[in-house]
């Protein structure tokens, strides 16, 4: 890897916010032959989520995009479903020819969009590079794909850190009828031998169920499991 490229990737990695990372990305894009670059953060599974867009596209294009193409953008549709590269071409925009014509008129005829999907939050980060002349070649795609994928991943992680922490809901504890019988008898102070006699099962079987109860209640011992069973209404 060229030293300048390695240095700019290191700079990007040290960025703590997307707003600080974008100027570095713009310089990197220029160095590999692209005049324009943009970042879009969206959440496909949440229509109410307000997408973040940062780019150096022309003001006229951004206005035209918001007014005419934001709800029917083939780049967004593709990148929400795949992390493979999306190369801009007439064929790629065959269903939205007006958007293709608008991109050409704004000097962004040739481009490449690369997305990354964040499994934990459902975020999708799409990094787009564009230029006026010269199609993106297969060799160019091969040389820059790894860096682009890393950039999209890093930017996604930066944005994910700004989201409210997700509270993980614990699954309800489910006990079998036999486990309920045993934990209730344990709460009455019965020993494993006594419980075995009452339920007409082997003492080893009682001990087996008791160990399962300790695991299910995430307890350190039988007494702790009984306390948790009481708090959860099993007694």
Helices and strands as residue ranges (DSSP letters): H 3-14, H 18-31, E 36-42, E 52-55, H 59-64, I 65-69, H 74-81, E 86-87, H 97-105, E 110-117, E 124-131, H 138-160, H 177-187, H 192-199, H 203-216, H 222-231
